[in-house]
Amino acid sequence: MELTLESDAEALWQDTLDLLATKNLPESTLAMLRGCTPKSMSDSVMTIETPMRLVLKTISKNAEIIEECLSQAAFEPMTLDVNFVPTTQQTTSRPSSTMSREEVNSWTAATTSSKVSWDGPTPKKIAEDTWEEDGIDAIREEAARRRRNNPLVEEISPTTSKLTFDRFVRGEENDIAYQAALQVANGMNSTYNPLFIYGKSGLGKTHLLRAIQNYVAHNDPSRLCVYRDASSFITDYTEAMRHSERSAASVLRQNYADIDVLIIDDIQKMTGKMGTVGFFFDTFNELIANGKQIVLAADRTPAQLGMGKDGFDERITSRLSAGFTTPIQIPSYELKLRLIETFCERMREDALRENVAGLTGTVSPEIESYMAERAGTNIRVIEGFCQRCLYAATAAEKRGEKLEKDEIESIARECWPSSGRTVSIEDVQRAVEKFYDIDHLTLIGNKRNKGVMEARHVGIWLSRELCDRTLADIGKHFGGRSHATVMHSIGVVDDARRDDKSFYDRLMQLRESITGNV
């Protein structure tokens, strides 16, 4: 729970971003700036780096307002120096095959700006007639051949095709994951490899993974993109191993190796399946070594996947952590309201366009606000909740009435039934022991290493939050600790959850596993 101290450059850049957020810049511009890395600060010059070509032009266009906010944050006049540090793949690829004519022009203009420096090779002037002669048709034909010959490449269903970036409802809880997924999809940031997205079920991980698949299929069909959930990946391996001819395993390895973007969902399902994990590890290493992109999703962090007797071993968890790891957190009231507004509007528009009866009613802003108050945290369930409320609104309009809060309350109780079971301190302790992979005596004992201390603090905090017991009762259940010690643990967790987003996400994940509020 200890926080890593930021460098002066990092702290100043973050302050600058906070100020820029108040200047009505487009969200896309702010997202690009957040993706830059502050490297140094000296002699009134802030140096940042970016692996994205488009950022150069964007910063050059907004240099005045950026430097204004930078100077305001530093309390002295500052200038900004931006270094474009391309990835290995970007550095070694020829501009003629990776960039359009317009991109080369923008790139050249940006790199000659006094504000921006370019650390990569200078683009060469390309003759007009070489653009058509660069093998585009051959690339497409080769991609089509690879697609036909690889059974792992499947047609995208009509339902899956709707899971795009445009239809993803964004909020503070998921925006970093969204931006990272978009950069991976358009190939602008190959340093996010692997991209690892984690969070509890129903928060939108699969939507982002499918959005990458849809984006690549629509915008760059020359890249082979394959989506598999862990269950399908396990089946691929076990069926190949059972095949009478051992060559089946070689064919499977070859098919997985011939993929440009591999997406695997719910990889926590592989724990305990050593053969599959070994095959996954070999595939992972081969794809990474060949510059291919891997995107993974799970319900916990790479480190947590390594916990327990059946967890992944350290060589795998370290590999999973080597790229970019980002959480999707449970939605706040504000995000739930945005989701509800979006879902109701889309369902109504789809019903009117497709002439579907029963979903053409109107839900008032007041009712949508109440729906957000009563909604749980699983976005898939929230979508079903919206559909039922829209049906109820349509039926009410046919009766000449309006949808009322008591009907919303009734639907909400059906979507998120309350078991009425009181959470006990023992329930909390069992969940904490499982989550942190420690035994009961260690949790309530006197060991003071960092991992055990965090588990103990969290157990005490959750007992105060979820159990109807006094602080003295909680102390007795945690080895007879005093009132002051219990209060100290609660204070430690309160401070950490405000300051450390990663810790907050772990805390909420554990809380949700206890309450079962899905």
C-alpha positions, 0 to 999 in steps of 0.5 A, a space after each residue: 500500500 506504500 505509494 511510489 514517489 513521483 519524480 518532479 517531472 511526473 508531478 508537474 506533468 500531472 498538474 499540467 494535465 489537471 489544468 488542461 482538463 479545465 480548458 475545454 480541449 477535446 477528450 481525444 486531445 487530452 487522452 493523447 497528452 495523458 499517453 505521453 511520458 514525462 522524462 526530465 525537467 531542467 532549465 525551464 524545459 519540460 521534456 516528454 516522450 510519445 510513441 505516437 506520430 499523431 501526438 506530434 501534430 496535436 501538441 504542435 497545434 495546442 502548444 500555446 495553451 499547453 505551455 500556458 498550463 505548464 507554466 501555471 503549474 510550475 509557477 515560472 515560465 516553461 517550454 515543452 520539448 516533445 521527443 518522438 521515440 518510435 517502437 522498434 517496429 515503427 523504426 524498422 518499417 518503411 514509411 511507404 508501407 505504413 503511412 498514407 501520403 497525408 500522414 507523411 506530410 503531417 509527420 514531416 511538418 510536425 518533425 520540422 517544428 521548433 517545438 518537436 524533435 524526432 529521434 527516428 529516421 527522417 521520412 524519404 520523399 516518395 514518388 507518386 507512382 510508388 504508392 500503387 506499386 507498394 504491393 497493396 494488392 499482394 498484401 491483401 491477397 496474402 492476408 486472405 490466403 492466411 485467413 482461409 487457411 487458419 481455422 482459428 479465424 472466425 467470422 464475426 457474428 452480427 451481435 459481436 459486430 456491435 461491440 465497437 469502440 463507438 458503442 462503449 460507454 466511457 467513464 473515469 472507471 474504464 477510460 484508461 483501459 479504453 484508451 489503451 485498447 484503442 491504441 493497440 487496435 490501431 497499432 499506434 502503441 506496440 509498447 502495450 504488449 501484452 495489454 492486460 485488462 482486469 476487473 470483475 465480471 460484467 464491467 466491459 472487458 469483453 466489449 473492449 476485447 471485441 472492439 479491438 477485433 472489430 476495429 482490426 477486421 474493419 480497418 486493417 484486414 491485412 492483420 489476422 486478429 483472433 479472439 478466444 476465450 480461455 475455455 475455447 483455448 483449453 479445448 483447442 489444446 486438449 483436442 489436439 493432444 487427444 488426436 491420434 496423430 501427434 502432428 495435430 499439436 504441431 498444426 495447432 501451434 502453427 495456426 496460433 503462431 500465424 496470428 498478428 493480434 491474439 486476444 484471450 478472454 478470462 485467462 483465470 480459467 487456465 489456472 490449474 491446467 498445466 498442459 494448457 498453461 505450458 502451451 499458452 506460455 510457448 505461444 505467448 513467447 513466440 508471438 511476442 518474439 515476432 512482434 505480434 500483439 497479445 491482449 488478455 483479460 482476467 478477473 484479477 491482476 497478474 500477481 493475483 493469478 499467481 496466488 494459491 497452489 494452482 496459480 500461474 508460476 512466476 515466469 508466467 505472471 512476470 511475462 503477463 505484467 511486462 506490458 501494460 496492465 490496467 483495471 476496469 473498476 466497478 461503475 460509480 453512480 455517474 457512470 451508471 446513469 450514463 450507461 442507463 441513458 445510453 442503453 435506453 436511448 439505443 434500445 428505443 432508437 433500434 425499436 423505432 428503426 426496426 419497428 419492434 413493439 414494446 420498446 418505444 416508450 420514453 423514460 424521463 431523466 428523473 426516472 433514469 436517475 432513480 434507476 441509477 440509484 437502484 442499479 447494481 454494478 454488473 453492466 450486463 445486468 444493468 442493460 437487461 434492467 434498462 430493457 425491462 424498464 423501457 418495456 414498463 414505460 411503453 406499457 404505462 404510456 399505452 395506459 395513459 400513465 407514466 412509469 413510476 418509481 415503485 415499478 422501478 423498485 419492483 424491477 430492481 429487486 428482481 434484477 438484484 435480489 437481496 438474500 437478506 443474509 447478514 455478512 459475518 466477520 467470519 465471512 469477511 475473514 474467509 474471503 480475505 484469507 482466500 484472496 491473499 492466500 494466507 491461513 486464519 492464524 496468520 491473519 489474526 496473529 502478530 506477523 507484520 510483513 507487508 502482505 500480511 499487514 495489508 490483509 489484516 488491515 483490509 479484513 478489519 476495514 471490511 468487517 467495519 463496513 459490512 458487519 453490524 458489529 462494534 469495533 470491540 467485537 471486530 478487535 476480538 475476532 482479530 486476535 484480541 486487538 484494541 479499539 485503537 489498533 482497529 481504528 488505526 487499521 481503518 485509517 490506513 485503508 481509508 488513506 490508501 483507497 483514496 491515494 492508490 487506485 490499484 489498491 482501491 480496485 483490489 479492495 472493491 473487488 474483494 468487497 464485491 466477492 463478499 457481498 455478491 452484489 452483481 
